[in-house]
Amino acid sequence: MASLQLHPRSPFWQLSYKDQHGVWKSVSTKEKDRKLAERFAIKIEDAAVASSNGELTRIVATKILAEMVETSTGERLYDPSVREYLKEWLAGKGTTRSAGTAARYQPPVTGFIAFLGIRADKSLRGVTASDIEKYRTAQTEQGKSNGSANLDVKILKIAFDMAHKQGLILLNPAKTLEALPADEESKQPFALEQVQKLLDASDETWRGMILLGALAGLRLADAANLTWADVDLAGACLTFRPMKTRRTRKTLHVALHSQIVEWLETLPATDKPDAPLFSTLKSTGTGGHGGLSNAFHRIMVKADVVPAQTRVKKGKGRGFSPLSFHSLRHTFVSNLANADVSQEIRKAVAGHTSDKAHERYTHMAVETQRRALLNLTSFRL
């Protein structure tokens, strides 16, 4: 039977009780009021009895702990279901992240909730690493690439990491999951003659977009959303905040090739700094049938750079094409590398912060490799 007594050097009631092994334990109730201390004692004793009877499941333990916290503080212990927590977390991302990032977070989160079924309405504490691994396996079996499946796990890892920081779970169940091996498919750069074909097949608006991609390395959304406030014709440079890193408020300064400057000088003058460079494209999203990506794909088909059907799609996975507008960024970086421009300068003009990211964009031409081999000493045979 548990008992309470006052410690001579403490204002709090001390509890003595037998644990599940029959060993006497003594703990402070952290309560000065005897009635509150008695309620605390009853819950501790209930837990010990349940444990000794083999009945102290996670649900029972959580219930007892919640009642103890409520008795002590008057506040209920927050133990949300998987659905409740992830939906709240997702809603918060809509205000703290860019619209594009929030939209990217939604499919894996809602997909994981659907995968759990009725278990999504159970406590968040019940999610295991095995649950997330099985979800990832289900995604790849339905056609998702390894890269997309890894990104889904990364997003879930971010969500559960926040739950861990808030004390809602003891461990992040996604943290120990190793990434799947990288897919072989990757973007390829355009050959110079292909870029010329694209320019010849484009109208004035898309010619400007292609020049910004091939000669400045801009991403599709960044180029389409440029305004005259971003342009310094006298200094031949752009100053803008990339869509991808807009949340971090990173500003990129990009020197402009003379051909881009010449193209900009042909555009109608305006006295409105916030006027877009591409008024017909600025309000258009990149995805979807009517998006900018598909519009550029139609230009590639018209220019005979790719056949009409180039996107390979299997099951649930997204269609993949090795050539897209983003390939112009690969072209830009690769041409700098093949012109023997140092990696440090290439990273600066491309806005890359890591060597690993930059390497994916560097495609070394055979001619460049052959030129490098001329520096090697020959052997006498």
C-alpha positions in Angstrom: 0.0 0.0 0.0 1.4 3.4 -0.9 2.0 5.9 1.8 2.7 9.7 2.0 5.0 11.5 4.4 6.6 14.9 4.5 10.4 15.1 4.1 12.1 17.3 6.8 14.0 19.2 4.1 11.4 19.5 1.5 8.0 21.3 1.3 6.6 18.5 -1.0 4.9 15.3 0.0 7.0 12.1 -0.5 5.5 9.0 -1.9 6.6 5.5 -0.9 5.3 2.6 -3.0 6.1 -0.9 -4.3 7.1 -1.1 -8.0 6.3 -4.0 -10.3 9.1 -6.1 -8.8 7.9 -5.6 -5.2 10.7 -3.2 -4.4 9.9 -0.2 -2.3 10.5 3.2 -4.1 10.4 6.7 -2.8 9.7 9.7 -5.0 8.6 13.3 -4.6 5.1 14.1 -5.7 6.1 17.8 -6.2 2.9 18.7 -4.5 2.5 20.7 -1.3 -1.3 19.9 -1.0 -1.9 16.5 0.5 -5.1 15.9 -1.5 -3.2 16.5 -4.8 -0.4 14.3 -3.6 -2.9 11.5 -2.8 -4.2 11.7 -6.4 -0.7 11.5 -7.7 0.0 8.5 -5.4 -3.1 6.6 -6.7 -2.0 7.0 -10.3 1.6 5.8 -9.5 0.1 2.8 -7.7 -2.2 2.1 -10.6 0.7 2.1 -13.0 2.8 -0.2 -10.8 -0.1 -2.7 -10.4 -0.8 -2.7 -14.2 2.9 -3.3 -14.9 3.1 -6.2 -12.4 0.0 -7.7 -14.1 1.5 -7.3 -17.5 -1.2 -4.8 -18.4 0.9 -1.6 -18.7 0.5 -1.0 -22.5 1.5 2.2 -24.2 -2.1 3.3 -24.2 -2.7 2.6 -20.5 0.6 4.3 -19.6 -0.2 7.4 -21.7 -3.7 7.6 -20.1 -2.3 7.4 -16.6 0.4 10.0 -17.4 -2.2 12.3 -18.9 -4.3 12.1 -15.8 -1.3 12.8 -13.6 -0.4 15.9 -15.7 -4.0 17.1 -15.5 -4.1 16.5 -11.8 -0.8 18.4 -11.3 -1.2 21.3 -13.7 -4.9 21.4 -14.6 -4.0 21.0 -18.3 -4.7 18.0 -20.4 -1.7 16.2 -22.0 -1.7 16.7 -25.7 -1.6 13.3 -27.4 -2.8 13.9 -31.0 -3.6 11.3 -33.5 -1.5 10.9 -36.6 -4.1 12.6 -38.7 -4.6 15.5 -36.3 -0.9 16.2 -35.9 0.1 15.9 -39.6 -2.9 18.0 -40.8 -2.0 20.7 -38.2 1.7 20.6 -39.2 0.7 20.8 -42.9 -1.5 23.8 -42.3 1.4 25.5 -40.5 3.7 25.0 -43.5 1.2 27.1 -45.6 2.1 30.2 -43.6 5.8 29.6 -42.9 6.9 28.2 -46.3 6.5 29.3 -49.9 3.3 28.2 -51.7 5.4 25.8 -53.9 7.0 24.1 -50.9 3.8 23.8 -49.0 2.2 22.2 -52.1 5.1 19.7 -52.4 4.6 18.7 -48.7 1.0 17.8 -49.1 1.0 14.6 -51.3 3.4 12.6 -49.1 1.7 13.7 -45.9 -1.9 13.0 -47.1 -0.6 9.8 -48.8 0.9 8.5 -45.5 -2.4 9.2 -43.6 -4.3 7.3 -46.3 -1.8 4.4 -46.1 -2.2 4.0 -42.3 -6.0 3.7 -42.7 -7.8 3.5 -39.4 -4.5 3.7 -37.6 -4.2 7.3 -38.6 -6.8 8.1 -35.9 -4.6 6.4 -33.3 -1.9 8.2 -31.2 1.0 9.8 -33.0 3.3 7.9 -30.6 2.3 4.6 -32.3 4.0 5.3 -35.6 7.2 3.2 -36.2 10.1 3.2 -38.6 8.5 0.1 -40.1 5.3 2.0 -41.0 7.3 4.6 -42.9 9.4 2.0 -44.6 6.3 0.1 -45.7 4.8 3.3 -47.0 7.9 4.0 -49.1 7.9 0.5 -50.4 4.2 0.8 -51.4 5.1 4.1 -53.3 7.9 2.5 -55.3 5.8 -0.5 -56.1 3.2 1.8 -57.6 5.8 3.4 -59.9 7.4 6.2 -57.9 11.1 6.7 -58.5 13.6 6.2 -55.7 14.4 9.9 -55.7 10.7 10.8 -55.2 10.2 8.2 -52.6 13.3 9.4 -50.7 11.9 12.9 -50.8 8.6 11.8 -49.4 10.4 10.2 -46.4 12.5 13.4 -46.0 9.3 15.4 -45.7 7.8 13.0 -43.2 11.1 13.1 -41.3 10.7 16.9 -41.1 7.2 16.6 -39.7 8.1 14.0 -37.1 11.2 15.9 -36.1 9.0 18.8 -35.1 6.8 16.4 -33.1 9.9 15.2 -31.3 11.0 18.7 -30.5 7.6 19.5 -29.1 7.8 16.4 -26.8 4.9 14.6 -28.5 7.1 11.6 -29.4 10.2 10.1 -27.9 12.0 9.3 -31.2 11.6 10.4 -34.8 10.5 7.1 -36.6 11.8 8.3 -40.0 15.2 9.3 -38.8 16.9 5.9 -38.9 15.6 5.0 -42.4 18.4 4.8 -45.0 17.7 6.4 -48.3 17.1 4.2 -51.4 19.9 4.2 -54.0 19.7 7.1 -56.5 17.9 6.7 -59.8 20.0 6.4 -62.9 17.8 8.9 -64.8 19.1 12.5 -64.7 18.7 15.7 -66.6 21.0 16.2 -69.6 22.3 19.5 -71.1 21.4 20.7 -74.6 24.0 20.7 -77.3 24.7 24.2 -78.7 23.0 23.4 -82.0 19.9 22.3 -80.1 19.8 25.6 -78.2 19.9 27.4 -81.6 17.0 25.2 -82.9 15.0 26.2 -79.8 15.7 29.9 -80.4 14.7 29.6 -84.0 11.4 27.8 -83.1 10.4 30.3 -80.4 8.5 33.7 -80.4 10.1 36.8 -78.9 9.0 36.0 -75.3 10.4 32.5 -75.3 13.6 33.5 -77.0 14.2 35.7 -73.9 13.4 32.9 -71.6 15.8 30.5 -73.4 18.6 33.1 -73.4 18.2 33.5 -69.6 18.3 29.8 -69.1 21.2 29.0 -71.5 23.4 32.1 -70.8 22.4 32.9 -67.1 21.4 29.6 -65.8 18.0 30.8 -64.5 15.3 28.3 -63.5 12.0 28.4 -65.3 9.9 30.0 -62.5 12.7 32.6 -61.7 12.9 33.7 -65.4 9.2 33.9 -65.9 8.7 36.0 -62.7 11.4 38.6 -63.3 10.4 42.3 -63.2 12.3 45.4 -64.4 13.2 46.1 -60.8 15.4 43.0 -60.9 17.3 44.3 -64.0 20.3 46.6 -64.0 21.0 47.3 -67.6 23.9 49.7 -66.9 25.6 47.2 -64.7 24.6 44.3 -66.9 23.3 42.2 -64.0 20.2 40.8 -62.4 19.4 41.0 -58.6 16.5 38.8 -57.5 15.4 36.3 -54.9 15.2 32.7 -56.3 11.8 31.1 -55.8 13.5 27.9 -54.5 15.3 29.8 -51.6 12.8 32.7 -51.2 12.0 31.6 -47.6 15.6 32.1 -46.5 15.5 35.6 -48.2 18.7 34.7 -50.2 19.3 37.2 -52.9 21.2 36.2 -56.0 23.3 38.6 -58.1 23.8 37.3 -61.7 26.1 38.9 -64.3 24.4 39.1 -67.7 25.9 37.9 -71.0 26.1 40.6 -73.6 23.5 38.8 -75.8 20.9 39.0 -72.9 21.6 42.7 -72.5 21.1 43.2 -76.2 17.8 41.4 -76.0 16.6 43.4 -73.0 17.4 46.6 -74.9 15.0 45.6 -77.6 12.0 45.4 -75.2 9.6 48.4 -74.9 10.7 50.9 -72.2 8.6 51.2 -69.1 8.5 53.6 -66.1 7.1 50.9 -63.8 9.8 49.0 -61.8 7.4 46.2 -60.9 6.4 45.6 -64.5 7.1 42.0 -65.5 9.6 41.2 -68.3 7.3 38.4 -69.5 3.7 39.7 -68.9 2.1 36.7 -70.6 4.0 34.2 -68.5 4.2 35.7 -65.0 0.8 34.5 -63.9 1.2 31.0 -65.4 2.4 28.2 -63.2 5.1 25.7 -64.2 3.1 22.5 -63.8 -0.1 21.2 -65.4 -1.2 20.8 -69.0 -1.3 24.6 -69.5 1.8 25.3 -67.5 5.2 26.7 -68.6 6.9 23.3 -68.6 4.5 21.9 -71.2 4.7 25.1 -73.2 8.5 24.6 -73.4 8.0 21.0 -74.3 5.9 22.0 -77.3 8.8 24.3 -78.4 11.2 21.3 -78.1 8.9 19.2 -80.3 8.5 22.0 -82.8 12.3 22.5 -83.0 12.7 18.8 -83.6 14.9 18.5 -80.5 12.7 15.8 -78.9 9.9 13.6 -80.3 6.3 14.3 -79.2 6.4 11.5 -76.7 9.5 11.7 -74.5 8.2 11.5 -71.0 8.4 7.9 -69.7 5.8 7.2 -67.1 5.2 4.0 -65.1 2.4 3.4 -62.6 2.1 6.2 -60.0 5.4 7.8 -61.0 5.7 11.2 -62.7 6.8 11.2 -66.4 10.5 11.9 -66.9 12.2 13.5 -69.8 16.0 14.0 -69.8 15.5 17.3 -71.6 13.4 20.2 -70.3 13.8 23.9 -69.6 16.0 22.9 -66.6 18.4 21.3 -69.0 19.3 24.9 -70.1 20.7 25.4 -66.6 22.8 22.2 -67.0 23.9 23.6 -70.4 25.0 26.8 -68.8 27.1 25.2 -66.0 28.5 22.6 -68.4 29.6 25.1 -71.0 31.4 27.1 -68.3 33.2 24.0 -67.1 34.1 23.1 -70.7 35.5 26.6 -71.1 37.8 25.9 -68.2 36.0 28.3 -65.8 36.9 27.4 -62.2 34.4 25.5 -60.1 34.4 28.4 -57.6 33.2 30.9 -60.2 30.8 28.4 -61.7 29.1 27.9 -58.3 28.9 31.6 -57.8 27.2 32.4 -61.1 24.9 29.4 -60.8 24.0 30.2 -57.2 25.0 26.8 -55.9 26.1 26.6 -52.3 27.4 23.0 -52.2 29.9 21.0 -54.4 27.5 18.0 -54.4 24.6 20.0 -56.0 26.9 21.7 -58.4 28.4 18.4 -59.7 25.0 17.3 -60.9 25.0 20.2 -63.3 28.5 19.7 -64.7 28.7 17.5 -67.8 32.2 17.4 -69.0 32.6 17.2 -72.8 34.9 14.6 -74.3 36.8 17.4 -76.0 37.5 19.0 -72.6 38.7 15.7 -71.1 40.9 15.1 -74.2 42.4 18.6 -73.8 43.2 17.9 -70.1 45.0 14.7 -71.1 47.5 16.7 -73.2 49.0 17.8 -69.8 50.0 14.2 -69.0 53.5 13.0 -69.8 53.8 10.2 -72.3 55.7 7.0 -71.5 58.5 5.5 -73.6 57.5 2.1 -75.0 
